[in-house]
Amino acid sequence: MLIPIPPELKGMVRFVPGGCALKESATPGQQEAFKTFQAERARAQEATVVSA
């Protein structure tokens, strides 16, 4: 399941092997939004594995 990138993180997230990373120039608010985004991604991946 794909989790959409929140609007406040558009252009700030880069995809790397095994996931994604936040760019160095992110503000503290964007860093917090990224943590939430990562947690949602992890939950979605767990749900996919459990239901498979």
C-alpha angles and dihedrals in degrees: 000000000000120000112207118236109250114250092245089060098049108131092009100083122077124189118237132176108293097014140329139300136209118242117251093244094064119132121234089257091053090048090055092047089050092054089053090047091051091049091051090049091051092050091049091050091050091049090051092051093047094048095045 
